[in-house]
Amino acid sequence: MAVRTDLTLLLGRHLGDYLTQEVLREWALLPGLGAGPARSLLSPDLGVSLLADDYGRIAMIFLHFHGDAGFQPYPGAIPGRGGTIPKRNSLMAALGRPDPGTTGQWSFPTFTMFAQYAADNENLLRLTLRAA
């Protein structure tokens, strides 16, 4: 897999920014259908989707694993030095315990990451990234 730009750099950036446009092309993120008031961009083949707010600022990034929502599994490294194995135990070994009072949230200086697990409570289904 080719090394790609860290998607967390997009959080809070405007869709029209030069860097944002370059990264959107790099990750093959294209407009989704029926996005409503928020704008959505999808890259099903790379397991990535994102939402921008009404002002065009990227508010959330979703990394999809294990066939979540029809997406191919996200092929990159998990943000925050989370490794590359999309499993609860691997994530906790790499990142430590989640934030107090949560079952799957980690806070970093520039973003917060929330993990959603499959029914087996071990396989990572989706990671949601938000600006801190």
Residue pairs with C-beta under 8 A, 6 or more apart in sequence:
1 75
1 76
4 26
4 27
4 76
5 22
5 23
5 26
5 27
6 79
7 23
7 27
7 48
7 50
7 61
7 63
7 76
7 79
7 129
8 61
8 79
8 110
8 111
8 129
9 19
9 23
10 20
10 23
10 50
10 58
10 61
11 58
11 59
11 61
11 110
11 111
11 129
11 130
11 131
12 57
12 58
12 131
13 19
13 20
13 57
13 58
14 20
14 55
14 56
14 57
14 58
15 21
15 24
15 39
15 52
15 56
15 57
15 58
16 56
20 58
24 41
27 43
27 46
27 48
28 43
28 45
28 46
29 41
29 42
29 43
29 48
29 49
29 50
30 41
30 42
30 43
31 39
31 40
31 41
31 42
32 40
32 41
32 42
32 49
35 51
37 54
38 51
38 52
38 53
38 54
38 59
39 51
39 52
39 56
40 49
40 50
40 51
40 52
41 49
41 50
41 52
42 48
42 49
43 49
44 70
44 71
44 72
45 72
46 72
46 74
46 75
47 63
47 64
47 65
47 68
47 71
47 72
47 73
47 74
47 75
48 61
48 62
48 63
48 64
48 71
48 74
49 61
49 62
49 64
49 69
49 71
50 58
50 60
50 61
50 62
51 58
51 59
51 60
51 62
52 58
52 59
53 59
59 130
59 131
60 128
60 129
60 130
61 128
61 129
62 126
62 127
62 128
62 129
63 74
63 76
63 78
63 79
63 126
63 127
63 129
64 71
64 72
64 73
64 74
64 125
64 126
65 73
65 74
65 86
65 123
65 124
65 125
65 126
65 127
66 73
66 86
66 118
66 123
66 124
66 125
67 73
68 125
68 126
69 126
73 86
74 86
74 127
76 84
77 83
77 84
78 84
78 86
78 91
78 94
78 127
79 108
79 111
79 113
79 127
79 129
80 95
80 106
80 108
80 111
80 113
81 94
81 95
82 91
82 94
82 95
82 106
82 113
83 90
83 91
83 93
83 94
85 91
86 123
86 124
87 122
87 123
87 124
88 104
88 115
88 117
88 121
88 122
88 123
88 124
89 122
91 115
91 124
92 98
95 106
96 106
98 104
98 105
98 106
98 115
99 105
99 106
99 107
102 114
104 114
104 115
104 116
104 117
105 112
105 113
105 114
105 115
106 112
106 113
106 115
107 132
108 132
109 132
110 131
110 132
111 129
111 130
111 131
111 132
112 129
112 130
112 131
112 132
113 127
113 128
113 129
114 127
114 128
114 130
115 124
115 126
115 127
116 124
116 125
116 126
116 127
116 128
117 123
117 124
117 125
118 124
118 125
